[in-house]
């Protein structure tokens, strides 16, 4: 089995005293967070910030210290290889709200409050990450 490591950000901003989270719709149709593979020499946080910029055009984010969560799942790649993927997530607040410009990997995005974001996310492991992130921010 091939092992992959990725990193992503549970990105939020505050609108009218309410936290809203960014979720992306991938080409395959599922809703998830911005994330992607680490490049050689990159830290997990560097990869998460780079992937956010590449996938959304949002470049100025403040990573909140004290939060790191991960999930592991298996899938078959397009060549039929079994992949074990570990994805590390960080929580980040958008500093400058630029216009979201999606990469070719995505078809849509939404800024949603916690309850709506949990309902919209496709996979339970992403919902769990969001619950952990939201609990972290509410402390």
C-alpha positions as a printed Julia matrix, in Angstrom:
139×3 Matrix{Float64}:
   0.0    0.0     0.0
   1.22   3.47   -0.91
   1.18   6.07    1.87
   0.34   9.73    1.2
   0.41  12.71    3.53
  -1.74  15.78    2.97
  -2.62  18.88    4.93
  -5.59  21.18    4.98
  -7.26  24.07    6.74
 -10.6   24.45    8.43
 -10.91  28.07    7.37
 -13.29  30.5     9.03
 -14.24  34.14    9.25
 -16.6   36.04   11.5
 -19.69  37.64    9.95
 -22.15  39.49   12.2
 -20.65  37.84   15.31
 -21.11  34.39   13.77
 -18.34  32.06   12.69
 -18.67  30.82    9.11
 -16.6   28.0     7.66
 -15.39  27.56    4.1
 -16.25  24.28    2.43
 -15.51  23.32   -1.16
 -17.34  21.11   -3.59
 -14.89  18.88   -5.41
 -15.39  17.86   -9.06
 -16.46  14.37   -7.9
 -19.37  16.08   -6.1
 -18.41  15.75   -2.44
 -18.05  18.69   -0.04
 -14.86  18.95    2.01
 -12.14  21.34    3.18
  -9.23  22.7     1.12
  -6.37  20.22    1.34
  -3.59  18.61   -0.64
  -0.37  16.64   -0.67
   2.82  17.87    0.98
   5.62  18.77   -1.41
   9.24  17.81   -0.63
  10.68  19.97    2.16
   7.33  21.45    3.15
   5.92  21.42    6.66
   2.3   20.41    7.17
   1.31  24.02    7.88
   3.16  25.32    4.81
   1.4   22.73    2.66
  -2.02  23.6     4.12
  -1.52  27.32    3.43
  -0.19  26.68   -0.09
  -3.09  24.36   -0.91
  -5.58  26.94    0.37
  -4.05  29.58   -1.93
  -3.94  27.22   -4.94
  -7.51  25.98   -4.46
  -9.26  29.23   -3.47
  -6.98  32.24   -4.1
  -7.19  33.03   -0.36
  -3.62  33.78    0.65
  -3.65  35.59    3.96
  -4.63  33.29    6.79
  -3.74  33.21   10.48
  -3.24  29.65   11.75
  -4.54  29.28   15.31
  -1.92  27.68   17.53
  -2.91  24.65   19.57
  -5.06  22.81   17.03
  -3.98  19.92   14.87
  -6.24  17.02   14.0
  -5.9   14.23   11.47
  -7.79  11.54    9.68
  -6.74   8.44    7.8
  -8.57   6.74    4.96
  -7.88   4.29    2.15
  -8.8    4.59   -1.51
  -7.78   3.35   -4.95
  -6.06   5.85   -7.23
  -6.8    6.1   -10.94
  -4.13   3.43  -11.62
  -5.78   0.99   -9.21
  -3.14   1.34   -6.47
  -4.34   1.18   -2.87
  -3.47   4.4    -1.05
  -3.46   5.03    2.68
  -3.88   8.77    3.08
  -3.28  10.73    6.27
  -4.6   14.3     6.24
  -3.59  16.79    8.94
  -5.89  19.72    9.56
  -5.26  23.11   11.11
  -7.68  25.91   11.99
  -7.15  29.22   10.27
  -8.87  32.58   10.25
  -8.92  34.51    7.0
  -7.04  37.8     7.44
  -7.86  39.44    4.11
 -11.04  38.34    2.36
 -10.09  38.2    -1.3
 -12.46  36.97   -3.95
 -12.58  33.17   -3.95
 -11.31  31.82   -7.25
 -11.64  28.05   -7.38
  -9.09  25.73   -8.94
 -10.04  23.18  -11.58
 -10.42  20.62   -8.75
 -13.6   22.31   -7.5
 -16.98  23.38   -8.75
 -18.42  25.41   -5.9
 -17.82  26.81   -2.44
 -19.85  28.05    0.51
 -19.26  30.01    3.69
 -21.61  28.41    6.21
 -22.27  28.58    9.95
 -21.33  25.49   11.92
 -24.66  23.62   11.85
 -25.16  24.13    8.13
 -21.53  23.27    7.34
 -21.77  19.99    9.29
 -24.88  19.07    7.33
 -23.33  19.99    3.98
 -20.02  18.13    4.43
 -20.2   14.76    2.71
 -18.02  12.5     4.84
 -18.33  11.76    8.54
 -14.58  12.17    9.1
 -14.78  15.75    7.76
 -17.8   16.43    9.99
 -15.77  15.15   12.97
 -12.85  17.46   12.09
 -15.24  20.42   11.89
 -16.79  19.52   15.26
 -13.32  19.38   16.85
 -12.33  22.69   15.23
 -15.54  24.4    16.29
 -15.14  23.15   19.89
 -11.55  24.47   19.84
 -12.71  27.92   18.71
 -15.53  28.05   21.28
 -13.16  27.48   24.25
